[in-house]
Amino acid sequence: MRLEHQEQQTLLKRLLHSTNFEQFLAKKWSSEKRFGIEGCEVLIPALKQVIDTSSALGVDSFVIGMSHRQ
């Protein structure tokens, strides 16, 4: 997949936003047990890109699930 310069900048901003949000959560609630995205930071902008592209191609809805840890 080839991205234009503007699209690359948008993806970089999304990646930085997800990383900064993770750091904020770690600082704000350092003693709380929480789900982190360490190692998966690129998942957020990648998933957003998939949703944007799919929506442009006519996809109406998305179902996203995740496993629960115990």
FENBELUR-V515440 format. One record per residue. N is the residue number from 0. RES is the residue in one small letter. D_FIRST is the distance of its C-alpha to the first C-alpha in Angstrom with 1 decimal. Layout:
n=N res=RES d_first=D_FIRST
n=N res=RES d_first=D_FIRST
This chain:
n=0 res=m d_first=0.0
n=1 res=r d_first=3.8
n=2 res=l d_first=6.5
n=3 res=e d_first=10.0
n=4 res=h d_first=12.8
n=5 res=q d_first=14.3
n=6 res=e d_first=11.4
n=7 res=q d_first=11.3
n=8 res=q d_first=15.1
n=9 res=t d_first=15.0
n=10 res=l d_first=13.1
n=11 res=l d_first=15.6
n=12 res=k d_first=18.4
n=13 res=r d_first=17.7
n=14 res=l d_first=17.6
n=15 res=l d_first=20.8
n=16 res=h d_first=22.3
n=17 res=s d_first=21.9
n=18 res=t d_first=23.4
n=19 res=n d_first=26.2
n=20 res=f d_first=27.0
n=21 res=e d_first=27.4
n=22 res=q d_first=29.7
n=23 res=f d_first=31.7
n=24 res=l d_first=32.3
n=25 res=a d_first=33.4
n=26 res=k d_first=35.8
n=27 res=k d_first=37.1
n=28 res=w d_first=37.8
n=29 res=s d_first=38.2
n=30 res=s d_first=40.8
n=31 res=e d_first=39.2
n=32 res=k d_first=37.4
n=33 res=r d_first=33.9
n=34 res=f d_first=30.5
n=35 res=g d_first=28.2
n=36 res=i d_first=24.5
n=37 res=e d_first=25.2
n=38 res=g d_first=22.4
n=39 res=c d_first=20.1
n=40 res=e d_first=19.6
n=41 res=v d_first=15.8
n=42 res=l d_first=16.3
n=43 res=i d_first=17.4
n=44 res=p d_first=14.5
n=45 res=a d_first=12.0
n=46 res=l d_first=14.3
n=47 res=k d_first=14.8
n=48 res=q d_first=11.2
n=49 res=v d_first=11.4
n=50 res=i d_first=14.8
n=51 res=d d_first=14.0
n=52 res=t d_first=11.3
n=53 res=s d_first=13.8
n=54 res=s d_first=16.7
n=55 res=a d_first=15.5
n=56 res=l d_first=15.3
n=57 res=g d_first=18.8
n=58 res=v d_first=19.0
n=59 res=d d_first=22.3
n=60 res=s d_first=22.7
n=61 res=f d_first=21.3
n=62 res=v d_first=23.5
n=63 res=i d_first=22.8
n=64 res=g d_first=25.4
n=65 res=m d_first=26.3
n=66 res=s d_first=29.2
n=67 res=h d_first=32.3
n=68 res=r d_first=33.9
n=69 res=q d_first=37.7
